Amino acid sequence: MKSLKNDYCIKMFADSGNNSRPQMNEIHLENGFLYASDLHMAAKVNADICVKKYKSIEKYPNVEELISEHNSDETKIFKVNTLFNELMKRECCFKQKFIDCSECDGTGTKICECCDSEYDCVNCMGEGIIAGEKLELTSKHHCKLFNKKYNLRHLDIILKTAIILSVDDIEISNAEKSGTIFKVGDFTILLMPVFN
């Protein structure tokens, strides 16, 4: 069903802070599907159920190939509430996400206009970063599924997608030599494990 919730959810998977690969900040349209990725996880959804119009992004990675080459070794269906409860048992908290300081462009230093001497930026106290408006889920621990470790922040995005879309069940499909596919309503999400 066409809904702005689908647009909202696909945007969560784009890497909004990637300056070295700006195409990853966008939603990519290809063959009637929308793709978004931060290079650790990728999401796919039919463009017809989204409200906004999207375009093809030049030099976008071939996300479809990664998803279609996934050969499942085992598949399980989990209740969203069960996953939510398990996630909340982890030692995790929400912290402010830090961004580059706008006063010093992330360098931590400024140049005096009078004498050209360098000094610590007052806005960021010489750190180069300041607390942004967004919160992010953080933990010292990763979450383990199918004997693989996954970034807790990525699992949080998948869980938020399920909650926003009012999905009761998530189908989780694991492949031994690659990542895990999560089917959340109309979304197909590929999540890569954390390698030590």
C-alpha positions as CSV (number, residue, x, y, z in Angstrom):
1,M,0.0,0.0,0.0
2,K,1.3,3.4,-1.0
3,S,2.4,5.4,2.1
4,L,4.8,8.1,3.2
5,K,5.9,5.7,5.9
6,N,7.7,3.7,3.2
7,D,9.5,6.8,2.1
8,Y,10.5,7.6,5.7
9,C,11.8,4.0,6.2
10,I,13.9,3.8,3.0
11,K,15.6,7.1,3.9
12,M,16.8,5.6,7.2
13,F,19.0,3.2,5.3
14,A,20.8,5.9,3.3
15,D,24.2,7.0,4.6
16,S,23.4,10.7,5.3
17,G,26.9,11.5,6.5
18,N,29.0,10.0,3.7
19,N,31.1,12.8,2.2
20,S,33.5,10.6,0.3
21,R,30.7,8.8,-1.6
22,P,27.9,11.3,-1.8
23,Q,25.8,9.0,-4.0
24,M,25.3,6.9,-0.8
25,N,23.3,9.8,0.7
26,E,20.6,9.3,-1.9
27,I,17.8,6.9,-2.6
28,H,18.5,5.0,-5.9
29,L,15.7,4.0,-8.4
30,E,16.4,1.0,-10.6
31,N,13.9,-1.2,-12.5
32,G,10.9,-0.1,-10.4
33,F,12.7,-0.6,-7.0
34,L,14.2,1.8,-4.6
35,Y,17.6,1.1,-2.9
36,A,19.4,2.7,0.0
37,S,22.7,1.6,1.6
38,D,25.4,2.7,4.0
39,L,27.7,0.0,2.7
40,H,27.1,-2.2,5.8
41,M,23.4,-2.7,5.2
42,A,21.1,-2.2,2.2
43,A,17.3,-1.9,1.8
44,K,15.1,-2.5,-1.2
45,V,11.4,-1.7,-1.7
46,N,9.0,-1.4,-4.6
47,A,8.9,2.3,-5.8
48,D,5.1,2.0,-6.4
49,I,4.4,1.9,-2.7
50,C,6.3,5.1,-2.0
51,V,4.8,8.6,-2.4
52,K,7.8,10.6,-3.5
53,K,9.5,10.4,-6.9
54,Y,13.1,9.2,-7.0
55,K,15.7,9.0,-9.8
56,S,18.6,6.8,-10.8
57,I,21.8,7.8,-9.1
58,E,25.0,7.6,-11.2
59,K,27.7,5.2,-9.8
60,Y,25.4,3.7,-7.3
61,P,26.5,0.2,-6.1
62,N,24.7,-2.8,-7.5
63,V,22.6,-3.6,-4.4
64,E,20.2,-5.9,-6.3
65,E,23.1,-8.2,-7.2
66,L,24.0,-8.6,-3.5
67,I,20.4,-9.3,-2.5
68,S,19.7,-11.7,-5.4
69,E,22.9,-13.7,-4.8
70,H,22.0,-14.4,-1.2
71,N,21.7,-18.2,-0.8
72,S,19.9,-18.9,2.5
73,D,21.2,-21.7,4.8
74,E,18.4,-21.2,7.3
75,T,15.3,-19.1,7.7
76,K,13.4,-18.2,10.8
77,I,10.4,-16.0,11.6
78,F,10.6,-13.8,14.7
79,K,8.0,-11.7,16.4
80,V,8.9,-8.0,16.4
81,N,8.0,-7.8,20.1
82,T,10.4,-10.7,20.9
83,L,13.3,-8.9,19.0
84,F,12.4,-5.6,20.7
85,N,12.6,-7.2,24.1
86,E,15.9,-9.0,23.4
87,L,17.4,-5.8,22.0
88,M,16.4,-3.8,25.1
89,K,18.1,-6.4,27.4
90,R,21.4,-5.4,25.9
91,E,23.5,-2.9,27.7
92,C,22.8,0.0,25.3
93,C,21.8,3.6,25.5
94,F,21.0,6.5,23.3
95,K,23.7,9.1,23.0
96,Q,23.8,12.3,21.0
97,K,25.3,11.8,17.5
98,F,28.3,14.1,17.0
99,I,28.9,16.2,13.9
100,D,31.7,18.4,12.6
101,C,31.8,21.8,14.2
102,S,30.5,24.5,11.8
103,E,32.7,27.2,13.3
104,C,36.0,25.5,12.5
105,D,34.8,23.0,9.8
106,G,35.8,20.1,12.1
107,T,39.5,21.1,12.4
108,G,39.3,22.2,16.1
109,T,41.3,25.3,15.4
110,K,40.7,28.8,14.1
111,I,43.0,31.6,12.9
112,C,43.0,35.0,14.7
113,E,42.0,37.8,12.2
114,C,44.3,40.3,13.9
115,C,47.6,38.4,14.3
116,D,47.1,35.2,12.2
117,S,47.9,33.0,15.2
118,E,46.1,29.7,15.6
119,Y,43.9,29.0,18.6
120,D,41.4,26.4,19.8
121,C,37.9,26.8,18.5
122,V,35.7,28.1,21.3
123,N,32.5,26.5,19.9
124,C,33.9,22.9,20.1
125,M,36.7,23.5,22.7
126,G,39.3,22.4,20.1
127,E,37.7,19.0,19.5
128,G,36.4,19.6,16.0
129,I,33.0,18.0,16.8
130,I,29.9,19.1,18.6
131,A,26.7,17.3,19.7
132,G,24.2,17.1,16.9
133,E,20.4,17.1,17.1
134,K,20.0,13.3,16.4
135,L,20.4,10.5,18.9
136,E,22.0,7.1,18.1
137,L,21.8,3.8,19.8
138,T,25.2,2.8,21.1
139,S,26.6,-0.2,23.0
140,K,30.0,-1.8,23.8
141,H,28.5,-5.1,22.6
142,H,27.3,-6.4,19.3
143,C,24.2,-8.5,18.9
144,K,24.6,-12.1,17.8
145,L,22.3,-13.8,15.3
146,F,23.0,-17.2,13.7
147,N,26.5,-17.1,15.4
148,K,27.4,-13.8,13.6
149,K,27.9,-10.5,15.3
150,Y,25.9,-7.5,14.0
151,N,26.1,-3.8,14.8
152,L,23.4,-2.9,17.3
153,R,22.7,0.4,15.5
154,H,21.9,-1.4,12.3
155,L,19.5,-3.8,14.1
156,D,17.9,-0.8,15.7
157,I,17.1,0.6,12.2
158,I,15.6,-2.7,11.1
159,L,13.5,-2.8,14.3
160,K,12.3,0.8,13.8
161,T,11.3,-0.1,10.3
162,A,9.1,-2.9,11.6
163,I,7.5,-0.7,14.3
164,I,6.8,2.2,11.9
165,L,5.2,-0.1,9.4
166,S,3.2,-1.9,12.1
167,V,4.7,-5.3,11.1
168,D,4.3,-8.2,13.5
169,D,6.8,-10.7,12.1
170,I,10.2,-10.4,10.6
171,E,11.6,-13.2,8.4
172,I,15.3,-13.6,8.9
173,S,17.3,-15.6,6.4
174,N,21.0,-16.3,7.0
175,A,23.7,-17.3,4.5
176,E,26.9,-18.8,5.9
177,K,29.3,-16.9,3.6
178,S,27.5,-13.5,3.5
179,G,25.1,-11.4,5.4
180,T,21.6,-11.9,6.6
181,I,18.3,-10.9,4.8
182,F,15.5,-9.4,6.9
183,K,12.1,-9.3,5.3
184,V,10.2,-6.5,7.0
185,G,6.8,-6.0,5.4
186,D,7.5,-5.0,1.8
187,F,11.2,-4.2,2.6
188,T,14.1,-6.6,1.9
189,I,17.1,-5.6,4.0
190,L,20.6,-7.1,3.7
191,L,22.8,-6.7,6.8
192,M,26.5,-7.6,6.8
193,P,28.0,-9.0,10.0
194,V,30.8,-7.3,12.0
195,F,34.1,-9.0,11.3
196,N,36.8,-9.0,14.0
